[in-house]
Amino acid sequence: MSQIPPAGLVPHLVVQGASDAIEFYKKAFGATELIRMPAQDGKRLMHAELSIGPSTLYLCDDFPEFCGGKSRAPKSLGGTPVTIHQYVQSCDEAMAKAAAAGATVTMPAQDMFWGDRYGQVTDPFGHHWSFATPLAGKR
């Protein structure tokens, strides 16, 4: 029996333009590409695996033909209720890096009542990301 990798929960994102998404996640979040599996059409990706810090992220292109003709990408669905959260060394720097790579800042970084400096962005593919850095003496 093979060993289960110590990945914890692994988000699996559906996007329109997985190859472009990989490049964005590299620039915005410092992702490292681990695996890329092209689809038979040679244009889309059936599966990709990235690492962002100690975490794993899976993604694939949208394949409506395998989902009853329906898209599962956030832009086709009118958005997503899911936010992917990261604790980072500097919330402000993470927000600036993501914005410079093409993300839209949806909540500027600010000191929050629960003890984090916190902010949110939406990536060009419709997925929401949040960043937080614990405030000194607040946690």
C-alpha positions as CSV (number, residue, x, y, z in Angstrom):
1,M,0.0,0.0,0.0
2,S,1.4,3.4,-0.9
3,Q,1.9,6.0,1.8
4,I,-0.5,9.0,1.9
5,P,1.4,12.3,1.5
6,P,1.2,14.6,4.6
7,A,-0.7,17.3,2.7
8,G,-3.8,17.8,4.9
9,L,-6.6,19.4,3.0
10,V,-5.8,20.1,-0.7
11,P,-7.9,22.7,-2.6
12,H,-8.7,21.5,-6.1
13,L,-9.5,24.5,-8.3
14,V,-11.2,24.5,-11.6
15,V,-10.2,27.4,-13.9
16,Q,-10.5,28.5,-17.5
17,G,-6.9,28.7,-18.6
18,A,-5.0,26.3,-16.2
19,S,-1.6,27.0,-17.9
20,D,-2.1,30.8,-17.4
21,A,-3.3,30.1,-13.8
22,I,-0.1,28.2,-13.0
23,E,2.0,31.2,-14.2
24,F,-0.2,33.6,-12.1
25,Y,0.2,31.4,-9.0
26,K,3.9,31.3,-9.5
27,K,4.2,35.1,-9.7
28,A,1.5,36.0,-7.1
29,F,2.1,33.3,-4.4
30,G,5.6,31.9,-5.2
31,A,4.0,28.5,-6.3
32,T,6.2,25.7,-7.5
33,E,4.8,23.5,-10.3
34,L,5.2,19.8,-9.4
35,I,3.0,18.0,-12.0
36,R,1.3,18.9,-15.2
37,M,-0.9,16.5,-17.1
38,P,-2.2,17.7,-20.4
39,A,-5.6,16.6,-21.7
40,Q,-6.0,14.6,-24.9
41,D,-6.9,17.8,-26.8
42,G,-3.4,19.1,-26.1
43,K,-4.8,22.5,-25.1
44,R,-6.2,22.0,-21.6
45,L,-4.8,20.5,-18.5
46,M,-6.5,17.5,-16.9
47,H,-4.5,18.0,-13.7
48,A,-1.7,20.0,-12.2
49,E,-0.2,20.0,-8.8
50,L,1.5,23.0,-7.2
51,S,3.1,23.7,-3.9
52,I,2.7,27.1,-2.1
53,G,4.9,27.1,0.9
54,P,4.1,23.8,2.8
55,S,0.7,23.5,1.1
56,T,-0.4,21.6,-2.0
57,L,-2.8,23.0,-4.6
58,Y,-4.4,21.0,-7.4
59,L,-6.0,22.6,-10.4
60,C,-7.4,21.7,-13.8
61,D,-9.0,23.3,-16.7
62,D,-12.8,23.4,-17.0
63,F,-14.2,20.3,-18.7
64,P,-18.0,21.0,-19.1
65,E,-18.2,17.9,-21.4
66,F,-17.5,15.7,-18.4
67,C,-19.9,17.6,-16.1
68,G,-23.2,17.3,-17.9
69,G,-22.3,20.2,-20.2
70,K,-22.0,22.6,-17.2
71,S,-19.0,24.7,-16.4
72,R,-17.5,24.5,-12.9
73,A,-15.2,27.5,-13.2
74,P,-16.0,30.5,-10.9
75,K,-16.3,33.0,-13.7
76,S,-18.9,30.8,-15.4
77,L,-20.8,30.4,-12.2
78,G,-20.8,34.0,-11.2
79,G,-18.2,33.6,-8.5
80,T,-17.3,31.3,-5.6
81,P,-18.3,31.3,-1.9
82,V,-14.9,29.8,-1.0
83,T,-11.8,31.7,0.1
84,I,-8.4,30.1,0.4
85,H,-6.6,31.5,3.4
86,Q,-2.8,31.8,4.0
87,Y,-0.9,33.0,7.0
88,V,2.1,34.9,5.7
89,Q,5.1,36.8,7.1
90,S,3.7,40.1,5.8
91,C,0.1,40.5,4.8
92,D,0.9,43.8,3.1
93,E,3.7,42.3,1.0
94,A,1.6,39.3,0.0
95,M,-1.3,41.6,-1.0
96,A,1.0,43.8,-3.1
97,K,2.7,40.8,-4.8
98,A,-0.7,39.3,-5.7
99,A,-2.0,42.6,-7.0
100,A,1.2,43.2,-9.1
101,A,0.7,39.7,-10.6
102,G,-2.9,40.6,-11.6
103,A,-5.2,39.9,-8.6
104,T,-7.9,42.4,-7.7
105,V,-7.7,43.6,-4.1
106,T,-11.2,43.1,-2.7
107,M,-10.4,44.0,0.9
108,P,-7.3,46.1,1.6
109,A,-5.1,44.9,4.4
110,Q,-6.1,46.2,7.8
111,D,-5.7,45.4,11.5
112,M,-8.6,43.3,12.6
113,F,-10.3,42.9,16.0
114,W,-9.3,39.2,16.2
115,G,-5.6,40.0,16.2
116,D,-4.5,39.6,12.6
117,R,-3.5,42.0,9.8
118,Y,-5.8,40.7,7.1
119,G,-6.8,41.3,3.5
120,Q,-8.4,39.6,0.5
121,V,-7.9,39.4,-3.3
122,T,-9.6,37.7,-6.2
123,D,-7.3,36.1,-8.7
124,P,-7.9,36.6,-12.5
125,F,-9.6,33.2,-12.6
126,G,-12.3,34.1,-10.0
127,H,-10.9,32.4,-6.9
128,H,-10.8,34.3,-3.6
129,W,-7.6,34.4,-1.5
130,S,-7.0,35.9,2.0
131,F,-3.8,36.7,3.8
132,A,-3.1,37.2,7.4
133,T,-0.2,38.1,9.7
134,P,-0.7,37.8,13.5
135,L,-0.3,41.2,15.1
136,A,2.3,41.4,17.8
137,G,0.9,40.8,21.3
138,K,-2.6,40.1,20.0
139,R,-2.6,36.3,19.7
